[in-house]
Amino acid sequence: MKKTPFISHSRDEETMEAKARWFQSLTVEERLQMLCDLTDLALSLTPSLAEQKHAEPIPGRVQVLTRT
């Protein structure tokens, strides 16, 4: 019996693996646009983020890059 595809709106079915597969399916341009959109959202909610100078890395989660 063939399984019928369906769309779920339950967040319980959104695994990290599924999210990673979706993100990997985006083109580089789409990934950069997503980054810009998320940055714009964060700055619109907390404008003072742009003024913070001393970001600290969170071990195992985020890498902070600086210009040299």
C-alpha positions as CSV (number, residue, x, y, z in Angstrom):
1,M,0.0,0.0,0.0
2,K,1.4,3.4,-1.0
3,K,1.7,6.0,1.7
4,T,-0.1,9.2,1.0
5,P,2.0,12.3,1.5
6,F,0.6,14.9,4.0
7,I,1.5,18.2,5.5
8,S,1.7,18.4,9.3
9,H,1.5,21.7,11.2
10,S,2.7,20.1,14.5
11,R,6.0,21.3,15.9
12,D,6.3,17.9,17.6
13,E,7.2,16.5,14.2
14,E,9.9,19.0,13.5
15,T,13.1,17.2,14.4
16,M,16.6,18.9,14.4
17,E,17.5,16.5,11.6
18,A,14.6,17.5,9.5
19,K,15.4,21.2,10.0
20,A,19.1,20.6,9.1
21,R,18.0,18.8,5.9
22,W,15.7,21.7,5.0
23,F,18.5,24.2,5.6
24,Q,21.0,22.2,3.6
25,S,18.5,22.1,0.7
26,L,18.7,25.9,0.3
27,T,21.1,27.6,-2.1
28,V,23.9,29.7,-0.7
29,E,22.0,32.8,-1.7
30,E,18.9,31.6,0.1
31,R,21.0,30.8,3.2
32,L,22.6,34.3,3.2
33,Q,19.1,35.8,2.7
34,M,17.9,33.8,5.7
35,L,20.9,35.1,7.8
36,C,20.1,38.7,6.8
37,D,16.4,38.3,7.6
38,L,17.2,36.8,11.0
39,T,19.7,39.6,11.7
40,D,17.2,42.3,10.7
41,L,14.6,40.7,12.9
42,A,16.9,40.5,15.9
43,L,18.0,44.1,15.4
44,S,14.4,45.3,15.1
45,L,13.5,43.6,18.3
46,T,16.7,44.7,20.2
47,P,18.4,47.6,18.5
48,S,21.1,47.8,21.2
49,L,22.5,44.5,19.8
50,A,24.5,46.5,17.2
51,E,26.2,48.5,20.0
52,Q,27.5,45.5,22.0
53,K,31.2,45.1,21.5
54,H,32.5,42.2,23.5
55,A,30.7,39.0,22.4
56,E,31.7,35.9,24.2
57,P,31.6,32.5,22.5
58,I,29.2,29.8,23.9
59,P,31.2,26.6,24.0
60,G,30.0,24.1,21.4
61,R,27.3,26.4,19.9
62,V,28.5,29.6,18.4
63,Q,31.9,30.8,17.1
64,V,32.6,34.5,17.4
65,L,34.7,35.9,14.5
66,T,36.6,39.1,14.5
67,R,38.4,41.1,11.8
68,T,42.2,41.2,12.0
